[in-house]
Amino acid sequence: MSAPSFAEHDGQIWYNGEFTDWRKANVHILTHGLHYASSVFEGDRAYGGKIFKLTQHSQRLIDSAKILGFDIPYSVEDIDEACRETLRINNIIDGYVRPVAWRGSEMMGISAQKNKINLAIAAWQWPSYFSPEARNKGISLSTSKWLRPATASAPVHAKAAGLYMICTLSKHAAEDAGFEDALMLDYRGHVAEATGANIFMTFNDGKLHTPTPDCFLNGITRQTVIELAQEKGIEVIERTIMPDELAKADQVFLTGTAAEITPVGRIDDITYSVGEITKSIREAYEILVGKTPEENINAA
């Protein structure tokens, strides 16, 4: 039996300052955001009724819009409160929050100077991005043929909808081949990230290594993990990582609001163990965000 469509949920969506029935929260078919990808979004996660690092997410949403050349007509404080109210009105304690902003349908064409800027916020119950079983043994990644673009080719530091087109292509190809996600390299052939999460690894040196986010998103969870590692006395090295180094790594994990801390058990034909550093960072993260004991057990 297929999962219910996201268009058919019960609940309320915050839409340009007002709540509307979930099924009626629609846009016109000629909206600019649909045709020309002039849309930015965020992914927030709530634990125990509190959205983790909400203000950082709201600020990044506004910053992403500015990179795409438009201003969201709400302040960070407005967006924060709208996200909290969306949780409250939908009675969600632990779940996912999706703010999205886009250019409307006032002009149809590449130019969009007169288009209205819309903002909507939805929230729903959502468990871990990957199954507890997969997170326990480590998920599998296959290397994608699609490359993260150069800074002169795309607005790489915005959380912009258009940047995820190659992520969908990469993830579909990985799933078709029996993997759970894809590893993406950048335009230079360096290790970059997964399709929706940053990547960390160890090399039997007690240190965490992670690619420098110079052409992809410096995730909020990524930044949190760096802080947690440093608090534990684990040195974090941000550097260029080449694909041939993956065979020398002994632990690999992904970080993201949706992925949280997800161990990697395999990249192509290379296998890894879920080691102590990975477990330690995951435990510290779950304590920080306020996961319940039941959630911790299910995610272990």
TACORBEL-V92048 format. One record per residue. N is the residue number from 1. SS is DSSP state (~ for helix, > for strand, _ for the rest). NEAR is the number of other ideal C-beta (glycine too) atoms within 10 Angstrom. Layout:
n=<N,N>
ss=<SS,SS>
near=<NEAR,NEAR>
This chain:
n=<1,2,3,4,5,6,7,8,9,10,11,12,13,14,15,16,17,18,19,20,21,22,23,24,25,26,27,28,29,30,31,32,33,34,35,36,37,38,39,40,41,42,43,44,45,46,47,48,49,50,51,52,53,54,55,56,57,58,59,60,61,62,63,64,65,66,67,68,69,70,71,72,73,74,75,76,77,78,79,80,81,82,83,84,85,86,87,88,89,90,91,92,93,94,95,96,97,98,99,100,101,102,103,104,105,106,107,108,109,110,111,112,113,114,115,116,117,118,119,120,121,122,123,124,125,126,127,128,129,130,131,132,133,134,135,136,137,138,139,140,141,142,143,144,145,146,147,148,149,150,151,152,153,154,155,156,157,158,159,160,161,162,163,164,165,166,167,168,169,170,171,172,173,174,175,176,177,178,179,180,181,182,183,184,185,186,187,188,189,190,191,192,193,194,195,196,197,198,199,200,201,202,203,204,205,206,207,208,209,210,211,212,213,214,215,216,217,218,219,220,221,222,223,224,225,226,227,228,229,230,231,232,233,234,235,236,237,238,239,240,241,242,243,244,245,246,247,248,249,250,251,252,253,254,255,256,257,258,259,260,261,262,263,264,265,266,267,268,269,270,271,272,273,274,275,276,277,278,279,280,281,282,283,284,285,286,287,288,289,290,291,292,293,294,295,296,297,298,299,300>
ss=<_,_,_,_,_,~,~,~,_,_,_,>,>,>,>,_,_,>,>,>,>,~,~,~,_,_,_,_,_,_,_,~,~,~,~,~,_,_,>,>,>,_,_,>,>,>,>,_,_,>,>,_,_,~,~,~,~,~,~,~,~,~,~,~,~,~,~,_,_,_,_,_,_,_,_,~,~,~,~,~,~,~,~,~,~,~,~,~,~,_,_,_,_,_,>,>,>,>,>,>,>,>,>,_,_,_,_,_,_,_,_,_,_,_,_,_,>,>,>,>,>,>,>,>,_,_,_,_,_,_,_,~,~,~,~,~,~,_,>,>,>,>,>,>,>,>,>,>,_,_,_,_,_,_,_,_,_,_,_,>,~,~,~,~,~,~,~,~,~,~,~,~,~,~,~,~,_,_,_,_,>,>,>,>,>,>,_,_,_,>,>,>,>,>,_,_,_,>,>,>,>,>,_,_,_,_,_,>,>,>,>,_,_,_,_,_,_,_,_,~,~,~,~,~,~,~,~,~,~,~,~,_,_,_,_,>,>,>,>,_,_,>,~,~,~,~,~,~,_,_,>,>,>,>,>,>,_,_,_,>,>,>,>,>,>,>,>,_,_,>,>,_,_,_,_,~,~,~,~,~,~,~,~,~,~,~,~,~,~,_,_,_,~,~,~,~,~,~,~,_>
near=<3,4,5,9,8,10,9,8,16,9,18,20,22,24,19,13,10,8,17,14,11,17,13,9,18,11,15,11,8,12,21,26,22,16,15,17,17,24,22,29,16,24,21,26,23,24,17,12,14,14,22,21,18,21,13,15,23,25,16,21,26,17,15,24,23,13,14,18,11,21,10,22,13,20,11,18,10,14,25,19,15,21,25,18,15,27,21,11,14,21,11,18,12,18,20,19,27,18,26,17,27,27,26,19,19,14,15,14,8,9,10,21,9,9,20,16,18,20,21,19,25,20,27,15,14,16,13,17,22,21,13,13,8,17,24,15,12,25,26,19,26,22,17,22,12,17,17,24,16,13,12,8,10,16,16,21,18,19,22,20,19,16,20,16,11,19,19,12,15,24,21,12,15,21,13,9,11,8,19,21,27,27,24,23,20,20,16,13,10,18,23,25,26,26,23,20,26,25,24,25,24,20,15,10,10,11,14,25,20,21,23,15,17,17,22,19,22,14,22,22,23,22,15,21,26,20,13,21,20,12,10,12,7,17,11,15,12,15,9,12,21,11,14,8,13,20,10,10,19,14,22,27,30,30,26,24,22,16,23,24,26,25,23,28,20,17,27,15,7,14,11,20,13,18,16,11,20,24,15,15,24,23,16,18,18,19,11,16,20,14,19,13,8,8,19,13,10,15,20,12>
